[in-house]
């Protein structure tokens, strides 16, 4: 096992294997991740896409061990970060990891900031924790630089969150995530509240961070256009599993896709098309409290076969392009 982990650390920065996560509520057990597998290489930009409720944010929270206490539980699987399995690590170990080696940009900036502490002090708190040997002057200069990078005048660092708009709060949260120059950045809808100009600036900034510090970025988003422009690889998530994974060219080329990916791509407006309406994916996401024995996408799939309802599909791979679907086993078997 030790030899296997060492081999993994040389190949991947993050290697999630067969991860299962459940939320235990008063009403039911929600199966949020159901055999989730994902690998992230050092310095790469990976886009994670899928409908709301697919399990994307749960994956990120699991990596940082920030699942809701007493409700969210990792029931199986491993999260290998270098040579360490994060599932087995202590809270003290995770405190040293969060913000320094792995950072996360949370989706809701409104609840990510302390309303009674200035934004400059909140950003500097990351350095207080992870760079105690740095002088106060050096920390202040780094805060100024990161605020400038995200488009906020450093002169405003003494102000409080209520004095900023929603989009500016999101930029402050991004500054907090980037201040310690992490090895891995988990970005959960980082540009949702921003206008297109600032969105482009933020993506450019994250791209420059990747080039300068070899930071890997996992971009969680619903915007397939952003993924096509920013990312190297794409992972499509449905019902707590990665159902398709490949390079941007493989996934967006439309030559060979999971039926769910086809549905997502059909929802992208095409300026050259004369169609009156977009083509929606029929039905709704499968109930995570009552998962079917076969493929979770079967009830919504135009290519559904009898085997799809009976047996879970296996991953089919060609040239690094992986698709979890019975359809490709039938075609290529």
N, C-alpha and C positions, 0 to 999 in steps of 0.2 A: 504493500500500500504506500509506504514512504517513497519507494522508487517511482511509483505511478504519479504521485503528487509532484515530485521533482520534475518529471518529464512534462507534466502539465504546466508548471510554472515557467518553463523555457518556451513553451508554445503560446500560451494564452495568459493575458493579464487576469481575466475573469472567466471562470468555467462553471456554469450552472448545470447540474446534472440531476435529471429526474426529480425536480423540486415539486413538492406538494404542500400547499398552504390552505388552511381552513379558518373560517371565521365562525366562532361558536356564539350564536345569539340566543335570546330567550325563545325564539320561534323555530329556528332550524339551524342546521350546519351548512354554511355556504362554502362550497368547494371552489376557491378562487384560482388556485394553480393546480394543475392535474397532470404532472409529468412534464414540467417546463424544462426545456433544454436550450441553453444559449452560451455561445463562446464569444468573447471580445478580445481581440488582439491589442497589443500595446500600440497606442498612437492612432488607432483607426476610429472612424466615425460611423456608428451604427444607428440606423433608424428603426424604431419600434412602433409599428402601426397596428390599428385595429379599433373596433367600436368601443364605446364606453362600456365598461364592465368586463372587458376581455381579460384583464389581469395585468396590464402593463404597469400601473402604479404599484400594485401589490408586489410585483417582482422587484422594483426599485427599493421599496420599503423593506423587503426581505433581505436584500443585500446589506443594507445598513442596520438590520435588526431593529427596525422602528415600527414594527407591527403593533397595533393596539394591544396594550397589556391585558392579559387574561381573556382576550377575545381572539386575536390573531395568533395562529400557531403553525409553525413549520412541522409537518407530520412525517415527512420523508424527504430524502434527497440531500444534496450537498451544494455548497457555494464555495468553490475554490478560488481564492484570491492569492495569486502567487503560490506560495507553499502552505498557506493557511486555509483551513476549512472554517468559514465564518459561522457556520451553524453551531460549531462546537466551542467557539471562543467566549471568554468572559466579558462582562459588561465593561470592565476596566480596559480590556484590549480594544473593544469597539470604540470607546471614548477617544482613544489615541488615534484611531483610524478615521473616524468621521471628521470631515472638514479638512483634514491634512492629506491623507492618501486618497480618500474617496469623498467627493462632495456631491450634494444634491441641490438642484434648483427646484423648489417646491412650486406646485401649480398655483396655489392660493396665496398670493403675496400679502393679502389683508391680514391673514392669521399667522404669518411667518415672522412678523416684526413686533417687538415689544413697544407698546404705545407710549411708555414713559421714559424711554432711553433714546438719546439722540442717535441718528442713523450712523454717524461716524463712530461712536462708541460701540455700536452693535457690530459693525464691520471689524473694528479693531479687536473685539473680544476673541475672534478667531485666532489672531496673532498672539494675544495674551495667553491663550491656551496652548498653542502649538509652536510658538517661537518666543519662549520666555527670555531668551538671551538677547533678543533684539531690543535696542533702546527705544524709548518713547518717541524720539524724533524720527527714527527710521520707520517705526510703525506708522506714524502720522504721514510721512511722505509716501509710503506704499498705499495707504488709504486714499490719498489725493490722486495717485496715479490710477488706481482701479476705478474711482468715481469718474475720472476723466474718460476712461476707456468705455464706460457704459453711458456716457452722455449727460452726466450730472456735474454741475460746477462744484469743485471742492469747497468753495466758500459756504455751501449749504450743508456741510456735514454736521454742523451743530444744531440743525433743525430736527424736528420730530416727525414720525411717520404721518401724522394727520395733516402736515403741511405739504404733502406730496400727493399727486394724482395717482390713480391706480396703476397706470403704466410706469410711472416713475418709481413706485414702490416695487414693482416687478424688477426694475433695473437695479435697485438697491439689493434685493435678494440675490440677483445674479452676481453682483459685486462681492457679497458675502461668500458665495460659493467658490469664487475664483481667487480670492485674496491670498490663499495659502498655496496656490499653484499645484492642484491635486494631480495625481496620476490618472484618476478616472472621474469623469463628471457625468452624473446622472441628471439629465435635464428633462423635467416633467412639464411639458407644454410651456417652455420658457418664453415664448413670444406671443402667447395668446392675447394678452391685454395691450399689445403694442401696435402702433400703426406700421404700415409697410416699410417706411423709411427707417425707423428705429429697429424694426425686425431685421432688416438687412444688415444694419450695423452690428447687432448682437450676434448674428450668425457669423459675420465676418470676424468679430472679436474672438468667438469660440474657435473658429478656424485658425486664427493666428496663434492662439494659446496652444492648440494642437501642434502647430509647426514649431513653436518656440520651445515648448516643454515636453513634447511628445505625449501630450495628454490624450487619453482615449475618451470619446464622447458617446454616450448612449442617449439619443434624442427621442423622447417619447412624444408623439404628436399625432394629430388627425390630419395634418396638412401634407398630403402626398407630394405636392409641389415643392415644399421645403425639403422633404426627404430627397427628392430627385436632384435638387440643386446642391445640397449640403453633404449628404452621406456617401460613404463608400459601399456599404452593404445595407440590406433591408431584412428585417424579420417581421413577418405578419403573424399576429397573435389572435387566436379565437378560443374562447371558453377555457382559458388557462393553459393553452399549449401553443407552441410555435408551429404553425401549419405550413409555412413556407419561409425559406431563407436563402438568400443569394446576393450577388452583387446588384447594384442599382440597374445595370444594363440587363442582367438576366431577368429580374423581376418586372421592370418597366418595359422590357422588349415585347411582352405579351405573346411570345412564341410558345411558352409552356408555363402555365400558372395553375395554382390551386383554384377551384371554383369560387372560394370566398375572395381571393385576391382579384379575380376577374370582376366580381361584384363591386369591390372597392374602386377598381380602376374605371369601371363604367359610370361611377358617380362623379368623376372628374369632368367639369364642363369642357367641351371641345369647341373652340371658336370657329373651326371649319365645318362643324356638323350643322345640318339643317333640321335636326330633330327638335320637336316642340318641347320635349321633356327629357330629363335624365332618366336612366334606368335604375330604379332602386333595387336593393336586395330584398326579396320577399320575406315576410315573417319577422320574428324578433329573436334576439339572442336567447339561446337555450337557458332554462332555469338552472342556476348553479347549485340549487338545493336538490335537484332531481336530474342528475346527468343520465343520459341514455347509455345502454351497454355498448353501442357501436360508435359511429362517427357523430360528434356533437353538431355538425353542420348538416346532417342528413335531411332534416325536415325543410331546410331552406334551399337545398341543392337541386338544380335542374338535371344533374347527372346521377342522382341517387339510385343505387342498385340494392338488391336484397341483402348482399353482404355488408353494405354500409350500415344497416340497422342492427346487424347481428354482432359484428366484430369491429373492434377499434382498428383503424388503419395503421400501416407501418410506413416509416419514412423511406421515400425513394430519392436517390441521389444521382445526379449526373453533372460532372464537371464542377462540383461544389454547390450546385443548385439543388436544394433539398425541398421536397414536397411531401406532406403527410396526407396521402389520399389513396383510396383503393383504385381510383380511376387510372392512375398511372401504373399501378401494378398490373392491371388488366391489359393496358396498352403495350407495356414494355416487358411483361413477364414472359 
